[in-house]
Amino acid sequence: MKTRITRDELRRRLDAGTPTILLEALPEKYYLDGHLPGALQINYEHARNEAAARAPDKNATVVVYCASETCRNSDIAANQLDALGYADVRVYVEGKKDWMEAGLPVVKRERAA
């Protein structure tokens, strides 16, 4: 079932170490430019195919986010996960923009040469 999660709820889960699979539904270049700590990148158009590798436990809490409230990638990916039978899919609708505007950290990765 797909539900919403707020920044504060997500932050509490992450700070407490509550098991959460965090997925960024943006293209890899945006993921490498900065993503929420612990997040994995998933292609929102192919989430159905990538789900088992990114979120092998269908009973785990899975949080999907993208750029901002106007970005629909997280909803598209979350709908695919929901259709695959994931029990607890949550969408952080406000996304990376909201997280960064709150002054929370992001992880940046170097691009492969």
Legacy VTK file of the C-alpha trace (Angstrom):
# vtk DataFile Version 3.0
C-alpha trace
ASCII
DATASET POLYDATA
POINTS 113 float
0.000 0.000 0.000
1.299 3.453 -0.953
1.152 6.342 1.546
2.870 9.697 2.063
5.687 10.386 4.488
6.799 13.818 5.664
10.355 15.060 5.940
10.144 14.965 9.742
8.846 11.384 9.759
11.559 10.290 7.333
14.266 12.060 9.302
13.121 10.415 12.546
13.232 6.984 10.872
16.724 7.579 9.502
18.078 9.116 12.725
16.702 6.212 14.769
18.129 3.640 12.375
14.657 2.254 11.692
15.006 -0.184 8.778
14.031 1.754 5.665
14.857 1.219 2.019
15.259 4.711 0.576
15.016 5.078 -3.208
15.683 8.163 -5.320
13.614 8.026 -8.506
15.747 10.436 -10.525
18.261 9.746 -13.306
21.730 8.725 -12.161
23.346 12.115 -12.905
21.027 13.813 -10.376
21.601 11.030 -7.872
25.372 11.517 -8.165
24.980 15.293 -7.749
23.474 14.654 -4.325
21.062 12.222 -2.700
19.652 11.611 0.755
21.978 9.592 2.998
21.518 5.875 2.443
19.444 6.276 -0.713
19.767 3.999 -3.713
18.986 5.165 -7.243
16.107 3.554 -9.123
14.943 4.300 -12.649
11.319 5.334 -12.193
10.383 4.080 -15.670
11.811 0.630 -14.950
11.202 0.318 -11.216
9.328 -2.925 -11.824
12.507 -4.469 -13.288
14.911 -2.979 -10.729
12.794 -3.549 -7.611
14.193 -6.943 -6.615
17.773 -5.646 -6.719
17.055 -2.398 -4.871
14.401 -3.620 -2.425
14.579 -7.402 -2.080
12.282 -7.560 0.988
8.673 -6.880 -0.025
7.711 -6.476 3.645
10.254 -3.723 4.308
9.327 -0.056 4.503
10.287 1.503 1.165
10.420 5.288 0.820
10.606 6.747 -2.679
11.389 10.385 -3.451
12.378 12.559 -6.386
13.204 16.237 -6.918
10.206 18.137 -5.535
6.431 18.264 -5.273
6.117 18.869 -9.011
8.174 15.773 -9.872
6.005 12.690 -10.468
8.840 10.142 -10.743
8.412 8.997 -7.151
4.698 8.354 -7.652
5.369 6.380 -10.834
7.998 4.220 -9.115
5.886 3.798 -5.960
2.883 2.682 -8.010
5.024 0.021 -9.676
6.323 -1.212 -6.311
2.797 -1.253 -4.937
1.629 -3.301 -7.934
4.451 -5.778 -7.290
3.086 -6.419 -3.810
5.361 -4.331 -1.619
3.522 -4.019 1.683
4.708 -0.598 2.895
5.545 1.897 0.145
5.761 5.543 1.147
6.340 8.617 -0.986
8.256 11.640 0.250
6.382 13.975 -2.083
8.332 17.144 -1.286
11.553 15.350 -2.204
15.175 16.359 -2.350
14.440 20.077 -2.715
12.551 20.133 0.589
15.268 18.088 2.318
18.030 20.428 1.157
16.049 23.592 1.911
15.727 22.329 5.490
19.543 22.255 5.644
19.717 18.470 5.843
22.722 16.658 4.381
23.007 15.030 0.986
25.686 12.634 -0.208
27.568 13.515 -3.375
29.342 10.948 -5.489
31.944 11.347 -8.173
30.951 10.353 -11.680
32.882 7.518 -13.260
35.324 8.648 -15.940
LINES 1 114
113 0 1 2 3 4 5 6 7 8 9 10 11 12 13 14 15 16 17 18 19 20 21 22 23 24 25 26 27 28 29 30 31 32 33 34 35 36 37 38 39 40 41 42 43 44 45 46 47 48 49 50 51 52 53 54 55 56 57 58 59 60 61 62 63 64 65 66 67 68 69 70 71 72 73 74 75 76 77 78 79 80 81 82 83 84 85 86 87 88 89 90 91 92 93 94 95 96 97 98 99 100 101 102 103 104 105 106 107 108 109 110 111 112
